[in-house]
Amino acid sequence: MSKDYPVPSGYLERETEVKKSRFIARVYPVSSRDEVREHVARAHQDYPDARHVCWAYQIGRPGSAAEAAMNDDGEPSGTAGKPILNVIQHKDMGDVLVIVVRYFGGIKLGAGGLVRAYAGAAESVLSEVGRTIQQSRVQAEVVLGFADEQPLRHWCDGHEGHIESIQYSNRVNARVSVPQARASEFAAFCDAQKLDYRLET
């Protein structure tokens, strides 16, 4: 079974209005709970006077997400985070966070109205955001000399590899992720450069 699945290709923001309440929806690609926290904190900073900052996310493959959560941020239970998450799941996207910021317009929407408004805001941004395919990746720990760092970076740039973290001591310790389809190429590169590496399967 293929592990590839669609994810948002980048950040997008859209605004809708329902009975004078403003709903500002943001979508982000995310791969960790820490990233979710950072984006939610930024929304609170960007809109400090907003009444509610509601959100939902799922990380991993749609239909069997490794992690998902939602938050109503003071709206009646089940009227904000859940409809946002339902739209995310309906769109069959993974690694996605949707935040909906609400400015109250003075007219109460009622529970059904809130559900429709938050779902509509999530729909507006998710239907427009670009999609890219998330390929399954493998992680590797690499120990190398300082002179080997540039060739490693060069290889990653040309082969969709990402250096996730790098630490310097008497040697360089790098954590690298590469598409699963390129794992054997990466191993061959490390062997040719005589690098000490360990692929995590």
Contacts in CASP RR format, 6 or more apart in sequence:
PFRMAT RR
TARGET T0000
AUTHOR 0000-0000-0000
METHOD contacts of the structure
MODEL  1
MSKDYPVPSGYLERETEVKKSRFIARVYPVSSRDEVREHVARAHQDYPDA
RHVCWAYQIGRPGSAAEAAMNDDGEPSGTAGKPILNVIQHKDMGDVLVIV
VRYFGGIKLGAGGLVRAYAGAAESVLSEVGRTIQQSRVQAEVVLGFADEQ
PLRHWCDGHEGHIESIQYSNRVNARVSVPQARASEFAAFCDAQKLDYRLE
T
3 61 0 8 1.000
3 135 0 8 1.000
3 136 0 8 1.000
3 180 0 8 1.000
4 133 0 8 1.000
4 134 0 8 1.000
4 135 0 8 1.000
4 136 0 8 1.000
5 60 0 8 1.000
5 61 0 8 1.000
5 62 0 8 1.000
5 92 0 8 1.000
5 93 0 8 1.000
5 94 0 8 1.000
5 133 0 8 1.000
5 134 0 8 1.000
6 62 0 8 1.000
6 92 0 8 1.000
6 93 0 8 1.000
6 94 0 8 1.000
6 131 0 8 1.000
6 132 0 8 1.000
6 133 0 8 1.000
6 134 0 8 1.000
7 29 0 8 1.000
7 93 0 8 1.000
7 94 0 8 1.000
7 95 0 8 1.000
7 96 0 8 1.000
7 131 0 8 1.000
7 132 0 8 1.000
7 133 0 8 1.000
7 134 0 8 1.000
8 27 0 8 1.000
8 28 0 8 1.000
8 29 0 8 1.000
8 93 0 8 1.000
8 95 0 8 1.000
8 96 0 8 1.000
8 126 0 8 1.000
8 129 0 8 1.000
8 130 0 8 1.000
8 131 0 8 1.000
8 132 0 8 1.000
9 29 0 8 1.000
9 129 0 8 1.000
9 130 0 8 1.000
9 131 0 8 1.000
9 132 0 8 1.000
10 27 0 8 1.000
10 28 0 8 1.000
10 29 0 8 1.000
10 129 0 8 1.000
10 130 0 8 1.000
11 26 0 8 1.000
11 27 0 8 1.000
11 28 0 8 1.000
11 29 0 8 1.000
12 26 0 8 1.000
12 27 0 8 1.000
12 125 0 8 1.000
12 128 0 8 1.000
12 129 0 8 1.000
12 130 0 8 1.000
13 24 0 8 1.000
13 25 0 8 1.000
13 26 0 8 1.000
13 27 0 8 1.000
13 125 0 8 1.000
14 24 0 8 1.000
14 25 0 8 1.000
14 121 0 8 1.000
14 124 0 8 1.000
14 125 0 8 1.000
14 128 0 8 1.000
15 22 0 8 1.000
15 23 0 8 1.000
15 24 0 8 1.000
15 25 0 8 1.000
16 22 0 8 1.000
16 23 0 8 1.000
16 25 0 8 1.000
16 117 0 8 1.000
16 120 0 8 1.000
16 121 0 8 1.000
16 124 0 8 1.000
17 23 0 8 1.000
18 109 0 8 1.000
18 113 0 8 1.000
18 116 0 8 1.000
18 117 0 8 1.000
19 105 0 8 1.000
19 107 0 8 1.000
19 109 0 8 1.000
20 105 0 8 1.000
20 106 0 8 1.000
20 107 0 8 1.000
21 102 0 8 1.000
21 103 0 8 1.000
21 104 0 8 1.000
21 105 0 8 1.000
21 106 0 8 1.000
21 107 0 8 1.000
21 109 0 8 1.000
21 117 0 8 1.000
22 101 0 8 1.000
22 102 0 8 1.000
22 103 0 8 1.000
22 105 0 8 1.000
23 100 0 8 1.000
23 101 0 8 1.000
23 102 0 8 1.000
23 117 0 8 1.000
23 118 0 8 1.000
23 120 0 8 1.000
23 121 0 8 1.000
24 47 0 8 1.000
24 50 0 8 1.000
24 100 0 8 1.000
24 101 0 8 1.000
24 102 0 8 1.000
24 103 0 8 1.000
24 121 0 8 1.000
25 98 0 8 1.000
25 99 0 8 1.000
25 100 0 8 1.000
25 101 0 8 1.000
25 121 0 8 1.000
25 122 0 8 1.000
25 124 0 8 1.000
25 125 0 8 1.000
26 39 0 8 1.000
26 43 0 8 1.000
26 98 0 8 1.000
26 99 0 8 1.000
26 100 0 8 1.000
26 101 0 8 1.000
26 125 0 8 1.000
27 96 0 8 1.000
27 97 0 8 1.000
27 98 0 8 1.000
27 125 0 8 1.000
27 126 0 8 1.000
27 129 0 8 1.000
28 35 0 8 1.000
28 39 0 8 1.000
28 96 0 8 1.000
28 97 0 8 1.000
28 99 0 8 1.000
29 95 0 8 1.000
29 96 0 8 1.000
29 97 0 8 1.000
30 36 0 8 1.000
30 39 0 8 1.000
30 57 0 8 1.000
30 59 0 8 1.000
30 95 0 8 1.000
30 96 0 8 1.000
30 97 0 8 1.000
31 59 0 8 1.000
31 95 0 8 1.000
32 59 0 8 1.000
33 59 0 8 1.000
33 67 0 8 1.000
33 69 0 8 1.000
35 97 0 8 1.000
36 55 0 8 1.000
36 57 0 8 1.000
36 69 0 8 1.000
36 97 0 8 1.000
39 97 0 8 1.000
39 99 0 8 1.000
40 53 0 8 1.000
40 55 0 8 1.000
40 71 0 8 1.000
40 99 0 8 1.000
43 53 0 8 1.000
43 55 0 8 1.000
43 99 0 8 1.000
43 101 0 8 1.000
44 50 0 8 1.000
44 53 0 8 1.000
46 101 0 8 1.000
47 53 0 8 1.000
47 101 0 8 1.000
47 103 0 8 1.000
49 103 0 8 1.000
50 101 0 8 1.000
50 102 0 8 1.000
50 103 0 8 1.000
51 102 0 8 1.000
51 103 0 8 1.000
51 104 0 8 1.000
52 72 0 8 1.000
52 73 0 8 1.000
52 74 0 8 1.000
52 75 0 8 1.000
52 80 0 8 1.000
52 101 0 8 1.000
52 102 0 8 1.000
52 104 0 8 1.000
53 73 0 8 1.000
53 99 0 8 1.000
53 100 0 8 1.000
53 101 0 8 1.000
53 102 0 8 1.000
54 70 0 8 1.000
54 71 0 8 1.000
54 72 0 8 1.000
54 73 0 8 1.000
54 75 0 8 1.000
54 80 0 8 1.000
54 81 0 8 1.000
54 84 0 8 1.000
54 99 0 8 1.000
54 100 0 8 1.000
54 101 0 8 1.000
54 102 0 8 1.000
54 118 0 8 1.000
55 70 0 8 1.000
55 71 0 8 1.000
55 73 0 8 1.000
55 81 0 8 1.000
55 84 0 8 1.000
55 97 0 8 1.000
55 98 0 8 1.000
55 99 0 8 1.000
55 100 0 8 1.000
56 68 0 8 1.000
56 69 0 8 1.000
56 70 0 8 1.000
56 71 0 8 1.000
56 81 0 8 1.000
56 82 0 8 1.000
56 84 0 8 1.000
56 85 0 8 1.000
56 88 0 8 1.000
56 97 0 8 1.000
56 98 0 8 1.000
56 122 0 8 1.000
57 67 0 8 1.000
57 68 0 8 1.000
57 69 0 8 1.000
57 70 0 8 1.000
57 85 0 8 1.000
57 88 0 8 1.000
57 96 0 8 1.000
57 97 0 8 1.000
57 98 0 8 1.000
58 65 0 8 1.000
58 67 0 8 1.000
58 68 0 8 1.000
58 85 0 8 1.000
58 88 0 8 1.000
58 89 0 8 1.000
58 93 0 8 1.000
58 94 0 8 1.000
58 95 0 8 1.000
58 96 0 8 1.000
59 65 0 8 1.000
59 66 0 8 1.000
59 67 0 8 1.000
59 68 0 8 1.000
59 94 0 8 1.000
59 95 0 8 1.000
60 66 0 8 1.000
60 67 0 8 1.000
60 94 0 8 1.000
60 95 0 8 1.000
60 134 0 8 1.000
61 94 0 8 1.000
62 89 0 8 1.000
62 92 0 8 1.000
62 93 0 8 1.000
62 94 0 8 1.000
63 89 0 8 1.000
63 92 0 8 1.000
65 94 0 8 1.000
68 85 0 8 1.000
70 80 0 8 1.000
70 81 0 8 1.000
70 82 0 8 1.000
70 84 0 8 1.000
70 85 0 8 1.000
71 80 0 8 1.000
71 81 0 8 1.000
72 78 0 8 1.000
72 79 0 8 1.000
72 80 0 8 1.000
72 81 0 8 1.000
72 82 0 8 1.000
73 80 0 8 1.000
74 80 0 8 1.000
75 81 0 8 1.000
75 102 0 8 1.000
75 114 0 8 1.000
75 118 0 8 1.000
76 111 0 8 1.000
76 114 0 8 1.000
78 115 0 8 1.000
79 110 0 8 1.000
79 111 0 8 1.000
79 112 0 8 1.000
79 113 0 8 1.000
79 114 0 8 1.000
79 115 0 8 1.000
79 118 0 8 1.000
80 100 0 8 1.000
80 102 0 8 1.000
80 114 0 8 1.000
80 118 0 8 1.000
81 118 0 8 1.000
82 115 0 8 1.000
83 115 0 8 1.000
83 116 0 8 1.000
83 118 0 8 1.000
83 119 0 8 1.000
83 120 0 8 1.000
83 122 0 8 1.000
84 98 0 8 1.000
84 100 0 8 1.000
84 118 0 8 1.000
84 119 0 8 1.000
84 121 0 8 1.000
84 122 0 8 1.000
86 119 0 8 1.000
87 98 0 8 1.000
87 119 0 8 1.000
87 120 0 8 1.000
87 122 0 8 1.000
87 123 0 8 1.000
87 126 0 8 1.000
88 94 0 8 1.000
88 96 0 8 1.000
88 98 0 8 1.000
88 122 0 8 1.000
88 126 0 8 1.000
91 126 0 8 1.000
91 127 0 8 1.000
93 126 0 8 1.000
93 131 0 8 1.000
94 134 0 8 1.000
95 134 0 8 1.000
96 126 0 8 1.000
98 122 0 8 1.000
98 125 0 8 1.000
98 126 0 8 1.000
100 118 0 8 1.000
100 121 0 8 1.000
100 122 0 8 1.000
102 117 0 8 1.000
109 117 0 8 1.000
135 160 0 8 1.000
135 179 0 8 1.000
135 180 0 8 1.000
135 181 0 8 1.000
136 179 0 8 1.000
136 180 0 8 1.000
137 177 0 8 1.000
137 178 0 8 1.000
137 179 0 8 1.000
137 180 0 8 1.000
138 177 0 8 1.000
138 178 0 8 1.000
138 179 0 8 1.000
138 180 0 8 1.000
138 183 0 8 1.000
138 199 0 8 1.000
138 200 0 8 1.000
138 201 0 8 1.000
139 164 0 8 1.000
139 175 0 8 1.000
139 176 0 8 1.000
139 177 0 8 1.000
139 199 0 8 1.000
139 200 0 8 1.000
140 175 0 8 1.000
140 176 0 8 1.000
140 177 0 8 1.000
140 178 0 8 1.000
140 186 0 8 1.000
140 190 0 8 1.000
140 197 0 8 1.000
140 198 0 8 1.000
140 199 0 8 1.000
140 200 0 8 1.000
141 173 0 8 1.000
141 174 0 8 1.000
141 175 0 8 1.000
141 176 0 8 1.000
141 197 0 8 1.000
141 198 0 8 1.000
141 200 0 8 1.000
142 152 0 8 1.000
142 173 0 8 1.000
142 174 0 8 1.000
142 175 0 8 1.000
142 176 0 8 1.000
142 190 0 8 1.000
142 195 0 8 1.000
142 196 0 8 1.000
142 197 0 8 1.000
143 171 0 8 1.000
143 172 0 8 1.000
143 173 0 8 1.000
143 174 0 8 1.000
143 195 0 8 1.000
143 196 0 8 1.000
143 197 0 8 1.000
144 152 0 8 1.000
144 171 0 8 1.000
144 172 0 8 1.000
144 174 0 8 1.000
144 193 0 8 1.000
144 195 0 8 1.000
144 196 0 8 1.000
145 171 0 8 1.000
145 172 0 8 1.000
146 168 0 8 1.000
146 172 0 8 1.000
148 172 0 8 1.000
148 193 0 8 1.000
148 195 0 8 1.000
149 166 0 8 1.000
149 172 0 8 1.000
149 174 0 8 1.000
151 193 0 8 1.000
152 163 0 8 1.000
152 174 0 8 1.000
152 176 0 8 1.000
152 193 0 8 1.000
152 195 0 8 1.000
153 163 0 8 1.000
155 161 0 8 1.000
155 186 0 8 1.000
155 189 0 8 1.000
156 162 0 8 1.000
156 163 0 8 1.000
156 176 0 8 1.000
156 178 0 8 1.000
159 178 0 8 1.000
159 179 0 8 1.000
159 182 0 8 1.000
159 185 0 8 1.000
159 186 0 8 1.000
160 178 0 8 1.000
160 179 0 8 1.000
160 182 0 8 1.000
161 176 0 8 1.000
161 177 0 8 1.000
161 178 0 8 1.000
161 179 0 8 1.000
161 182 0 8 1.000
161 186 0 8 1.000
162 176 0 8 1.000
162 177 0 8 1.000
162 178 0 8 1.000
163 174 0 8 1.000
163 175 0 8 1.000
163 176 0 8 1.000
164 175 0 8 1.000
164 176 0 8 1.000
164 177 0 8 1.000
165 174 0 8 1.000
165 175 0 8 1.000
166 172 0 8 1.000
166 173 0 8 1.000
166 174 0 8 1.000
166 175 0 8 1.000
167 173 0 8 1.000
167 174 0 8 1.000
176 186 0 8 1.000
178 185 0 8 1.000
178 186 0 8 1.000
183 199 0 8 1.000
186 197 0 8 1.000
186 199 0 8 1.000
187 197 0 8 1.000
187 199 0 8 1.000
189 195 0 8 1.000
190 197 0 8 1.000
END
